[in-house]
Amino acid sequence: MKSVVDTPGSQPQPTNVPIVVSTFDLRKVYRSGFWLNQKIVSLKSCSLTVYQGETFGLLGPNGAGKTTLLKLLLGIVRPTAGRGLLLGKPLGDRQVKQSIGYLPENPYLYDYLTGWEFLELAAGIFQIPRRIQRQRIPQLLELVGLPLADARKKQMRRYSKGMLQRVGMAQALINDPEIIFLDEPMSGLDPLGRYQMREIILGLKAAGKTIFFNSHILSEVEQICDRIAILSQGELICAGSLNELLGNSNIYKIRGKGGDKDVLHKWMPNLIFSHDGSWQGTLKEDYYDFLDSLRLMEGQIISLDLARHSLEDFFIQNIQQQNTSVQSNSGYTTDGDVAAAQAKF
């Protein structure tokens, strides 16, 4: 299993790509109890980097600290220790808030308003002129797939979950933000709703927007994200691109029999032969060309699989490894994170 911890400066920075989010040993401790004498560590020494124009996915079981990290980045809560920068400014800087969009997991959207009225309200907070509002609001409604008639005439108390998510996404984009934070944007949506939300995010990605989002839908993350990070029990346990963490998507594990040994070795230098005459190896070339070559050698394929892990397998393995480490250090057994992860996925 491959695990990469991403700290600022630990990996080569993409050439000429600005950093839009960076944190340095960010930590958050909450106090509870009648006398506030009990400490709950929600986030432990988190250091990560997000580059301009990339889609960054933050994963983790319930209670891992994902929403806490998001709130720290947005300046909603203050860190107990550590520091961070958002668009080059310290976390919580008021000027930066003009350049960010945010969709909470369970947003309250003033259900006595229509979708149009709510977007006008959001635009007013950003002091967007009326003439620009009249152009931007219809454009956003078209982007998120909400009919204009529903937006103008229906109060949001009559909207479905999917319609509310669309309005929430539209308000997150009303100020044309440089970076967009999405907290579980596909939560509670049916398959069609998830597909539509994914298409919206991919459209924003194609437009060059920086997107930072939490999600439990691993299959969607795998299709959308450039890089990911996994949090468990408040600790950042790995981060990196999907190829760095899961392996290259063009590498195959092949098992077969027959063929010319010398030619097979040229395709797969790590080729291993078994007593029953079969062989197995790793192919890093286009497998269509290899299959043509194998056919000419009168060889046969027994199995052909991608060498790359699925994101779900990688996620579960990392959570299990983290829990094993915590159990050995604490001296007692708990499988809450693993159970939560397996229940979710």
N, C-alpha and C positions, 0 to 999 in steps of 0.2 A: 504494500500500500504506500502511496506517495503522499507526503504531506509537506506543504510549503507554507511557511509563515511569512506574510507580506508586511514588512515594516518599511516606512519611508527610507529609501536609499538601499534597501536590501536587494532589489532587483533593478536591472538596467531600465532607466526611464526611456519611454518611446521618444525618438528624435523629434524635437520641435513640437511636442504635444504638451500644453500647459497642464499643471496639476490643479484641479478644482476643489478636491477634498483631501485633506491630510490630517491625521490625528497622531498624537505622540503620547503614548502611555496614558490614554484617557481612562478615567476611573470614576465610577459613581457608586456611592454608598448611601442608602436610605436608612433613616432611624425610625423605629416603631416602638410600640409599647406605651403604657400610660405615662412613664417618665422619659420616653424617647431614649431609653438606655440600651435598646437592642439594635444591632447593626445588621442590615441586609445588603450584602455586596451584589449589586445588579450588573456591574461591568468591571472587569479587571484589566488594567493596563493594556488597552486596545490601541494598536497602531496600524493604520492602513492608509492606502493611497488610491484615489480615483482620478483618472485622467479625463480631460475634456473630450466629449463626443462618444464616450464609451457607455455601455449599459452594464451596470454593476449590480449583481444580485447578492443579497445578504440572507443566508439560510440558517436555520436552527430550530430546535424543538420549542414548544411553548415554554415561556419563562427563561429562555436562553439569554435575553438581554437585547434582542433586536430592536424593539420599540424604544427602549432606553437610549440606545445608541442614536437612533433616528432623532429623538427629542433633543439630545445633546447637540447634534449637528445643526438642528434648526434653532437652537437657542431657547427652546421651551423650558428646559431645565439646565442647571449649571453643573459642571463637573466637580467632583470632590477633589480630584487631582488630575494632572496632565493638562494638555492643551490641544487645540486644533485650529485649522484654518479652513475657511470656506470662501472660495473665489478670492483667495489671497488676503482675506480679512479674518480677525479673530472670531471664534464662534460667538453668536449673539449680536454681532454688529448690525445695527439697524439699517444701514445703507444696503447691505447685502440682501436683506429680506425683499427688496424691490425686484430682485433678479432670480428668485426661487419660486417654485410651485410646489404645493403639498396636497396630497390626498390621504387623509387618515384612514385607518382600517374601518372605523365605524363613524363616519362623519355625520354631524347634525346639520341639516340643510334647511332649517326653518320651513317646516312642511306646510305652513299656511300660505307660502309664496308659490308662484309658478316657477318653473325652471328658468324662464326668461328673466323674471323679476330678481331671482337669486343671483343670476349672472350679472345683472345690472348693479346689484348691491356689491358684489365682489369687485367689479370694475371700478365702482366709485371709491372703494377703499384704496385702490392703486391710483386714484385720480386720473383715470383714463378719460379723455374728452368724449362727449356724447357722439360726435361724428365718427370717431374711431370705434366706439362701442357698437354703433349700428352696422358697421362692416364686420367687426370681429366676432360678435356673438353668433350670427348666422353661420359664419365659417366654422366656428368651433362645434356648433350643433351638428353640422354636416359631418365634421371629422369624427365625432363620437357616435354618430348614428342615431341621434334623437330627433324624431319628427318635429318640424317647426310648429305644427298645430298643437301637439302635446306640450311643448315648451311654453307656448303663449297662453294656452287656455286652461290647462290642468294644474291644480295645486299639487305640490309634490307629495302630499299625504296619499294621493291616489296613484303614485308611481310604484312600479315593481322594483325589486332589488337591483335588477340590471339597469333600469332607467335612472335610478338614483346614482349608481356608479358612473353612468355616463355624464350626468350633471356634475358630479364630483370631479371627474376628470376634466371637464370643460372649465370649471372654476380654477383648477390647478394650472391651466394653460392661459387664463384670461390675460395675464400680464406679459405673455410671450417670454417665459423665464429661460435663463441660461441652463439651469439645472432643475430637474423635477424629482421630488421625493414621493414615492408611492409605498404606502404601508398596506400590504396584502391586497393589491388592486383587484385580484380575481376571487377574493373570498366571497362565498355564497352564490357565485354565478353558475349557471348551467353550462353545459359544453359549448353551446352556441355563444353565450355571453363571454366565456373565456376566450373563444376564438376571436371574437370581435375586439376584446380588450387587447389581446396579443397583437392583432393587426394595427391597432392604434399605437401601441408602444413601438412596433417595428417601423411605423410611419414616422414617429418622432425621432427614432434612431437614424433613419435615412435622411432626416432633415438636419442632422448634426447635433441634436440635443443630448445633453448628458443626463442619464437616468439612473437613479439609485433607488432600488426597491427591495422590500422584503416579500418573500412568498413561500407558501408551503407546496405549491404546484411544481414539483421538480421537473416534470416533462416540459413545462412552459419555460422554466428557467434555462434549461438546456438548449432550447431553440432560440432564446432571445439574447442571453447574456454574453458579453465579451469576457468578463471575469467575474468570479464569485468569491465569497468568503463564508466560512461556517463558524458560528458562535455556539458554544455549549457551556452552560453554567457560568455565563458571564465572561468566558475566555475565548479569544479568537484562536482557533486551533489550526486553521489553514486558510490560505487565500492564493489566488492566481488565476490564470486563464484556464479554460476547460482543457485545452491540450496539455498544459503543464500538469494539471491535477489528474486527468483521466487517461492521458495518453493520446497519441496521434490517431485521428479517425481513419487514416489510410494504411494502418498496419493490421495484418490478418494472421491469425493462427490457423495453420493448415495441416491436416492429416490426410495421408493418401498411401497408395501403393503402386509399385511398378515405376517405369520410367528409367531414364539414364541418370546414374548417380552423379556423374561429373557435371552434367547440365543442371541437375537439381541443386547441387552445391553452389552453382553460380547465382541461382535465384535466391537461395536461402543458405547463407554461410553457416548458420547455426543448426543445420539439419541433423536430426537424430534418427537412427534406424533401430527398429525393434526386432526381437527374435522371430516374430511372425511374418517378417518381410515388409511390414508397413513402415512409414516414416512420418516425422512431424517436424515442423519448423515455423519460423516467422517470416512473412513476406512483407517487404516494404515497398514493393512496386505495384503497378497497376495489375490487379489480379486477372483482368480480361486477357492481357498479353500472356500471362503465365498459363492460363487455362488453354490457350491456343498452343503454347509450347508443349504442355503436358499431353495434349491430345496427339501431337505429332510423335511423342515418345511412347504412346500407347499406355500412358499412366492413368490412374483413376483417383478422384477425390473422394475421401471418406467423410470429411467434415471441413467446413470453412467458416470461421467465426472472426468477428472483430476482436482485436486484442484490447481495445479500449473498454474500460469499465463503464457501466451506466452511472449516471449521476446519483441515482437512488442507492445503488450498491456502495458507491464511494461515501455517500452521506452516512449511511448506517454504520459502515466500518469505522469511520472517524468518530462517530458518537459513542460506539461501543468501546473503542480504544480509550477515549477520554474518560468514560465512566469507570473503566478498569483501573485507570491511573488514579482517579479520585478515590475509589474504593480502597486501593492498596495504601494510599496515604492517610485515609481517615480511619481505617481499621474496621469499618462496617460496610455492609452491602446495601446498595440501593440501585434499582434499575429503572428509576422514574423516567430519565431522559430517553433510554432505549425503548421503553414501553410506549412513551408518548410518540416517539419517532415512528415506530412500527405501526401504531394505531393510525397515525396521520397518513402514512405512505403505504 
